[in-house]
Amino acid sequence: MLAQTRSGAQGALLFSAALPASEFGGAWPPGLPLQIHMMEADEWALEDLPAARELVETIEGAELFLYPGDRHLFADNSLPDYDESAATLLKQRVLRFLDNIQ
């Protein structure tokens, strides 16, 4: 929500969920980078997958990364859902994203 509604945002990273841009009052800000990360069989994320795909289709340069598996909070190493290989790849992609927006 903040990336879409607060001026000065540099980019948005969405983990395990996504909502349509209309949820927060309109279009995505022009030029605001976006990455979305989800597991492809996560039953919670599956509900949001259509919105994630719509965001990627309508926002220039937006990226959707689907990781193999069905865990929801797969990047949190303090939880049973943790998936080390997916979390490692997510971290690499996020760091690359952050490097590109600085």
Contacts in CASP RR format, 6 or more apart in sequence:
PFRMAT RR
TARGET T0000
AUTHOR 0000-0000-0000
METHOD contacts of the structure
MODEL  1
MLAQTRSGAQGALLFSAALPASEFGGAWPPGLPLQIHMMEADEWALEDLP
AARELVETIEGAELFLYPGDRHLFADNSLPDYDESAATLLKQRVLRFLDN
IQ
1 23 0 8 1.000
1 24 0 8 1.000
2 9 0 8 1.000
3 9 0 8 1.000
3 11 0 8 1.000
3 12 0 8 1.000
3 29 0 8 1.000
3 32 0 8 1.000
3 34 0 8 1.000
4 12 0 8 1.000
4 21 0 8 1.000
4 24 0 8 1.000
4 25 0 8 1.000
4 26 0 8 1.000
4 28 0 8 1.000
4 29 0 8 1.000
4 32 0 8 1.000
5 24 0 8 1.000
5 25 0 8 1.000
9 29 0 8 1.000
9 32 0 8 1.000
10 32 0 8 1.000
10 33 0 8 1.000
10 101 0 8 1.000
10 102 0 8 1.000
11 32 0 8 1.000
11 33 0 8 1.000
11 34 0 8 1.000
11 101 0 8 1.000
12 32 0 8 1.000
12 33 0 8 1.000
12 34 0 8 1.000
12 35 0 8 1.000
13 34 0 8 1.000
13 35 0 8 1.000
13 37 0 8 1.000
13 94 0 8 1.000
13 97 0 8 1.000
14 34 0 8 1.000
14 35 0 8 1.000
14 36 0 8 1.000
14 37 0 8 1.000
14 52 0 8 1.000
15 37 0 8 1.000
15 38 0 8 1.000
15 75 0 8 1.000
15 90 0 8 1.000
16 37 0 8 1.000
16 38 0 8 1.000
16 39 0 8 1.000
16 42 0 8 1.000
16 44 0 8 1.000
16 45 0 8 1.000
16 72 0 8 1.000
16 73 0 8 1.000
16 74 0 8 1.000
17 38 0 8 1.000
17 44 0 8 1.000
17 45 0 8 1.000
17 48 0 8 1.000
18 36 0 8 1.000
18 38 0 8 1.000
18 48 0 8 1.000
18 49 0 8 1.000
18 51 0 8 1.000
18 52 0 8 1.000
18 55 0 8 1.000
19 48 0 8 1.000
19 51 0 8 1.000
20 51 0 8 1.000
20 54 0 8 1.000
20 55 0 8 1.000
21 27 0 8 1.000
21 28 0 8 1.000
21 55 0 8 1.000
21 58 0 8 1.000
28 34 0 8 1.000
28 55 0 8 1.000
28 58 0 8 1.000
28 59 0 8 1.000
31 60 0 8 1.000
32 59 0 8 1.000
33 61 0 8 1.000
33 62 0 8 1.000
33 97 0 8 1.000
33 100 0 8 1.000
33 101 0 8 1.000
34 55 0 8 1.000
34 56 0 8 1.000
34 59 0 8 1.000
34 61 0 8 1.000
34 62 0 8 1.000
34 63 0 8 1.000
35 62 0 8 1.000
35 63 0 8 1.000
35 64 0 8 1.000
35 65 0 8 1.000
35 93 0 8 1.000
35 94 0 8 1.000
35 97 0 8 1.000
36 52 0 8 1.000
36 55 0 8 1.000
36 56 0 8 1.000
36 62 0 8 1.000
36 63 0 8 1.000
36 64 0 8 1.000
36 65 0 8 1.000
37 65 0 8 1.000
37 67 0 8 1.000
37 75 0 8 1.000
37 90 0 8 1.000
37 93 0 8 1.000
37 94 0 8 1.000
38 45 0 8 1.000
38 48 0 8 1.000
38 49 0 8 1.000
38 52 0 8 1.000
38 64 0 8 1.000
38 65 0 8 1.000
38 66 0 8 1.000
38 67 0 8 1.000
39 45 0 8 1.000
39 66 0 8 1.000
39 67 0 8 1.000
39 68 0 8 1.000
39 69 0 8 1.000
39 70 0 8 1.000
39 71 0 8 1.000
39 72 0 8 1.000
39 74 0 8 1.000
39 83 0 8 1.000
39 86 0 8 1.000
40 66 0 8 1.000
40 67 0 8 1.000
40 68 0 8 1.000
40 69 0 8 1.000
40 70 0 8 1.000
41 68 0 8 1.000
41 69 0 8 1.000
41 70 0 8 1.000
42 69 0 8 1.000
42 70 0 8 1.000
42 71 0 8 1.000
42 72 0 8 1.000
42 74 0 8 1.000
43 70 0 8 1.000
43 72 0 8 1.000
44 72 0 8 1.000
45 52 0 8 1.000
45 72 0 8 1.000
52 64 0 8 1.000
53 64 0 8 1.000
55 62 0 8 1.000
55 64 0 8 1.000
56 62 0 8 1.000
56 63 0 8 1.000
56 64 0 8 1.000
63 93 0 8 1.000
63 97 0 8 1.000
65 89 0 8 1.000
65 90 0 8 1.000
65 93 0 8 1.000
67 74 0 8 1.000
67 83 0 8 1.000
67 86 0 8 1.000
67 89 0 8 1.000
67 90 0 8 1.000
68 86 0 8 1.000
69 83 0 8 1.000
69 86 0 8 1.000
71 81 0 8 1.000
71 82 0 8 1.000
71 83 0 8 1.000
71 86 0 8 1.000
72 81 0 8 1.000
73 79 0 8 1.000
73 81 0 8 1.000
73 82 0 8 1.000
74 81 0 8 1.000
74 82 0 8 1.000
74 83 0 8 1.000
74 86 0 8 1.000
74 87 0 8 1.000
74 90 0 8 1.000
75 82 0 8 1.000
75 83 0 8 1.000
75 86 0 8 1.000
75 87 0 8 1.000
75 90 0 8 1.000
75 91 0 8 1.000
76 82 0 8 1.000
77 84 0 8 1.000
77 87 0 8 1.000
END
